[in-house]
């Protein structure tokens, strides 16, 4: 068995090397998405919070690992592209994109295609047998629904793993106004992964012409529907393919790490159940309809349940009478070097109590050199001094040109100047209207572009 897995690994690596030109095109698309998010951060806080280059490198490496794992599982299951109907799934997915961005997902498109196949086989063809003569209908009838469901489950399982290990990284702080008028903070979680795949193509050959690696008798677990003549057998060819996974979510009442871990758990449960239904329907065809319905409805349930939990709890990032929580302290910034940390509750600045982000930033603005922060951290108190002048000089030298604060401080907002020192405080009802409108518009744009959660 180990020798077989080693040989399959060699096939996967050789196939992925052939996919390099297409792979870099997908990496470029991932880069453009991260650059768009960085532009939003620049507008909101006057600097790039998450470096684009670092995000692209991390996402690419994780995507390659995910692609290797997915390819090995696809090879072990024996999933052939002739069985899963990708030529039908992609157009349906793009049509669903016109309805809402989060519907750009194989669970929805694949579920609709599978329903169409079942309707043809059991409803339309018995009444209109001549339909089978049309090329489009014939191609649909070749789709093997258990293989299609297994592919959907496998891609979502890989996505769940990527979300768990990296979904919280590169999160962007946002402010927005709720329906009740309260201004709260949240984190936008957006990750994109290029997924190189070694796909299989099943072909019919004579037994005397068979070449390659001999597979055990139990393989493949999901049998193809191709009909064989005497003296013929199946041969599988591996060739390069590309996919991309995207994740978008909102951490409102939980931290980015807690939110991504929760989403990953729900999504992995959905994936395992769907793969189980796919394998079961291979041996018990009466379960096929259950798996087809579960693909889109189960995915929708994961989204709505996660959002309901997130929005039913009290907002985590909001200023109160007790003080101002710090949503984020940017790495290698003045605040970080002084010792401030995300989650700190700032109660006094230079001895004066602060109850809103506006008061905190105004106290910070009034200080020329040394700023004293006092508050609570993990149940204990802290007292930290920030050297404003030395930190500002160091920031201007260390930061790359695209991340530096505006050169003219008079034209930068308090929030821009706070971010230049590395501070992102939680908002409050005293947050100025112009800041509310700007950040709310940004949040609305993110929701329109990416939805709450999507994968493709």
Secondary structure, 3 states (H helix, E strand, C coil): CHHHHHHHHHHHHHHHHHCHHHHHHHHHHHHHHHHHHHHHHHHHHCCCCCCHHHHHHHHHHHHHHHHHHHHHHHHHHCCEHHHHCHHHHHHHHHHHHHHCHHHCCHHHHHHHHHHHHHHHHHHHHHHCHHHHHCHHHHHHHCCCHHHHHHHHHHHHHHHHHHHHHHCCCCCEEEEEECCCCCEEEEEEEEEEEEEEEEEEEEEEEEHHHCCCCCCCCCCCCCCCCCCCCCCEEEEEEEEEEEEEEEEEEEECCCCHHHHHHHHHHHHHHHHHHHHHHHHHHHHCHHHHHHHHHHHHHHHHHHHHHHHHHHHHCCCCECCECCEEEEEEECCCCHHHHHCCCCCCEEEEECCEECCCHHHHHHHHHHCCCEEEEEEEECCEEEEEEEEHHHHHHHHHHHCCHHHCCCCCHHHCCHHHHHHHCCEEECCCCCCCHHHHHHHHHHHHHHHHHHCCCCCC
